[in-house]
Amino acid sequence: MPFVLDNPVVSGWTVESRATPYTEAIARRLERDRALVPPIRELEFTNVLRTACTRGRLQAHVARAMVEQVMSLPIDVDREPVRPAEVLALALRFGLSAYDAAYLELALRRQVPIATSDEALADAATASGAGWLAP
């Protein structure tokens, strides 16, 4: 079953300090499923790598290789236009950032659960009926 993939999970695959048993379980799940992400995930992921490089945790050539590796995974970017009013309503209702609400909006619209290690987003996914993807 497809699922929405939150950026902190992807970050766990590329930045050692963010790796958890949950991020590893979701990586294994991608061996048999496809993931969906909103377009913002591309920028969020790039920023995580940039930050790791500027803090000396990652070399630029390694970060570039990680971009290529992650881009080759079965992750589809949803290119439907973002619905700002819906994202705002979800952000306000669940106390989320607009970025996290974009993931929730995608999960609700596509009727699939979210893979996230963010507790607030997992709680919102559960409360909204989208569902949180357990490992």
N, C-alpha and C positions, 0 to 999 in steps of 0.2 A: 504494500500500500504506500503511495507517495506520502510525503510529509514535508512540512515547512521546516527549514533548517536555519536556526538562529546563528548569528556570527560568533558569539562566544564559544560555541561548539567547534566551529571551524578553527578558531584561534587555538583551541586545545590541540589541534593536529599539527600546528606550525610553531607554536611558542611553548617550549617545554614547561615553563612555569604555570601554564594554563591547562595542561593535560590532566584529565581525571578519568576514573573508570567509566563515567558516563560518556565523555567525549570519545573514548575508545569503543564503547558499545555502539554508539551511533555510527562511527566509521565502519564498523563491521556490518551494520545494517545497510549501508550504501552498497554493499556487495550484491544485495538482492533487490533493493528498492531505489527509486529516484527521489530526489529532493527538489523542493521549490524554494526560491528565495525572491524577495522583492529587489528591485534594482539598487536600492540603497546598500545592500550587502556587499556589492562590489567595492564601493567606496569605504565602507567600514573595514572590510578585510584588508584593503590596501593601507589604510591608516594604522591598523594593528602592526603590520609589517614595517611601516615607516617608523613607528614609535620604537619597535624593537631594534631597528637599525640605529636610530639616533641615540638610544640608551646603551648601545654597545652589546646588546644581547644577540644580535644577528648581523651577519655581513650582508651587504647589498646583493652580491651575486647569489647567495643562498636564498635571500628573499625573492629574487626574480625567479629562481628555480621553483620555489614554493608556489608562486603565482601560477606558473605553467602547470604544476602538478594538480593544484586545486581546480584550475579551469578544465582539466581533463576528466574530472569526476562527473558522475551522473547527477548533476545539479542544473536544473533549468531556471533561468531568470524569467520571472513573470513580467512581461512587457506591457500588460494592460495599464492604462493610465491610473495613477494613484488618485483615490477619491479623498481629497483633503478633509471634507466635512465628516466623513466616516472615520478617518484616522483620528481627527480631533475628538470626536465623540468617544471613541474607544480609549484614547489617552486620558481624557477627563474621567470617564467612568471607572477606569481601573488604576488610575494613578501611574500611568506609564509615560515614558518619553514618546514623542511622535515617532521616533525610529522604531521602538519596540511595538508600538501600536500598528505600524505598517506591516510587521510580521503577523500580528494577530488578525488584522484585516484580511490578509492573504489567506490565512488558515480558515477563517470563517467563510470567505467567498468561495474557496475551493473545497470546503468541507473536509479538511484533513487536519490531523493533529500537528503540534509543534514540537520539535526537538530543541529544547533550550536548557541551559544550565543556569539561567537567570530565574531566581525564585519568584519574583514579582510577575514576570511574563508567564511562567508555568502556572501560577495561581490564576492569573487572568484567563489563560487558555482553558483551564478547567472550569472556571466560573462561567465563562461565556458559552461553553458547550463545544468549543473547538477541540479541546482535549490536549493533554500533555503526553508526549511519547515517552513511555517508560523504557528503560534499556532492555 
